[in-house]
Amino acid sequence: MSRSSTPEDFQGRCPTCFFRLEVCLCPRIPRLRPRTKVLILRHHKEAFRSTNTARLAALALEGAEVHPYGAPGQPFDEALVRGEGTWLLFPGEDGLAPAGGVPSRLVVLDGSWGQARRMLQRVPALRALPRLSLPPLWPDKMRMRRPPSPEGLSTLEAIALALGKYEGEPVQAPLLALYELAVQGVLLTRGRLTAGRTGRR
């Protein structure tokens, strides 16, 4: 079992947020109702990783959906990502979303950078969507995983910034605060942070 994998019996872990019981995030997860719906396509290898931040996003956002992708013998239904007002949250200039437009639904690819790129390459319906890209930010932030580039974002951060672009701080700030709590919880259980520095109560 890898360092960030969750035991099948959830021994010592919360079965909802997947964090260790001593740093369970559930009481501190915000409950938000954004106008923009979020559809997360999660690579099947992410499903039981305790550092998967898409899980936290789905717990915080009312109406958010998480669909698995890439499991052997489970073909992907491209109809899931079709629909008027649906945009893809993904870096790059191809299919850039129209200026002044507003999405009614965001599709988010959740996985490693390589996994996300392969999803995009293998699903034509994704490539046909208008694309929302975010500027690079925060190269010096503490992270649960090492990103492929210093300015890389977690899934939760990317969703927070994308929703914040259209719905402002009331949605963005609680999601970014949740990510900070998650990082603190992971670092604390790995012995890289002391309880006195987390601000936890």
N, C-alpha and C positions, 0 to 999 in steps of 0.2 A: 504494500500500500504506500502511495507517495505521501510526501509530507503534508500536503493540503487535502488529501482525500478524507472522506468521512466514513467511519466504520459502519458496516451494514446494519449493526444493531444499535447504532447511535450512542454507544456507551460513552458517557461523559459529555455528550453533546446535545444541544437543543435540536429536536427534530424539525423545527420550523425554520430557524435562521442558520442552522448547521454550525454555529459557533460553540465553543466549549461552554459548559453551563456557568462557569464563573464569570464569563464575559458575554453572556447571552444578550443579544441586541433587541429582542422582541419588545420589551417595555419602552424602548426609546425609538422605535421605528415610527416615523410620522405617517399619518393617514391623509393622503392628498387626493384631490379630485381635479386633475387637469382637464382642460377642454380637449387637448390632443390625446388621442388614444395611442398606446404604445404596444407594438407587437414585437416580441423578442424571439428571434430564431437562435436557439442555443445548441451549439455542437454537443453531440451526445456525450463526449468525453468530459464536458464541463458539469454534467448533471450532479455529481456527488463531490465536487471540489468545494471545500469549505471557504475558499477565497473567491468563489464565483459571486461577483457583485450584481449580476442580473437578477439573482434570487431576491436580493434586498430591494432592488428597484420594483420588482413585481409585488412584493409585500407592501411597499409604500404607496403605490399608485393604483387607485381604484380603476378597474376596467382593463388593467394591463394583462396581456396574455403571453405565455411562454410556450413555444412549440419546439419539440426536439428536431434536430437535423442530423442526418448522417449515420444513424444506427443501421447496422447490417440488416438487410431484409425489410427495411421500412422506407419505401419511396416517399419523396417529398411532394406534396400537393401544391403546385404553383398558384392555384386559385387563392390560397391563403393570403398572398401578398398583392393580389390585384384589387383594384378599386379606386374610384375617383377620390382625389385628395390624399392618396397614399404616397409618401415620400420615403426614400431610403437614407438613413443616417450613415454616411460612409465618406471617408476622405477621398479627394480627387476632383478633377474638373469635369470628367465625363458626365453628361446628363445633369449638369448643374441646375438646381431648382430655380424657377423664374423669380426675378427680383420683385419684391412686393407681394409674392404669394405666401399663403399660409397653409400648412398641412393640416388635415383633419386626423391623420394617422401617420405615425412614424414606425418604419420597420428598422429594427436594430439587430445587427449580426453579432452574436456573442460567442467568443472563442479566442484562441490565440490569433495573432495577426495572420499567420499562414492559414489557419482554418477559416477565418473570415474571408480572406481573399479567394480561397477555393470555393466557398459557398457562392460568392458573387460570380465566379467564372462558370460554375456548373448550373446556375439557375437563371435562365434567360429572362424570366419575369422580373427578377431583381435588377438586372441591367437596364430594363426598360423604364424603371421608376425615376422620377426627378430626384436628384441627389442633394442632400444637405450636408455640407462640410463645415467643420469647425476649425478655427485658427489654432495653431499650436500654443500650448500654455504650460506653465508650472513645471519647468524642467528639473527643479530642485526639491519637489515634494517627496515625502516619505511614501512608500508604496508597499503593497502586499506582494506584488510580483515585479520582476524587472521587465519594463517595457522594451520593445525592439528599438525604440528611439527615445531620447531623454524627455521629449515632450509628449510621449504617448499617454493616452487616457484610459482609465478603466471604463467598463460598460456603464456603471452607475454615474461616473463623472460626465461621460459623454451625453447620457440621457438628461442629466441635470442641466447642462449647458444648452442643449438643444431646446428643452422645454422652457428654460429661462429666456431664451431669445424671443419667444412668442408670448410667454405668460408671466415673465418677470420674476423678481426675487421671492414672492410668496411660494413658488414652486421650486425654484432653483436652490435657494439657500438651505431648506431642510434636507434636500437630497445630498448636497455637498457636505453638510454637517454629518449626515449618516455615514458617508464614505469615511470621513475623518474618524468617527467612532469605530468603524470596522477596522481601519488600519491600526488604531490603538489597541483594539482587542487582539488582533493577530500578533502584533509585536509584543504585547504583554505576555501572551501564552508562549511565545518563542523565547522569552527572557531578554528581549532587546529593548524593553521599556519597563519602567517601574510604575507601580500603581499611583504613586504621588505625582507623576508627570502626565497622567492621562486626563485628569479632571473628572474622573468617574466618581460617583457617590454611592 
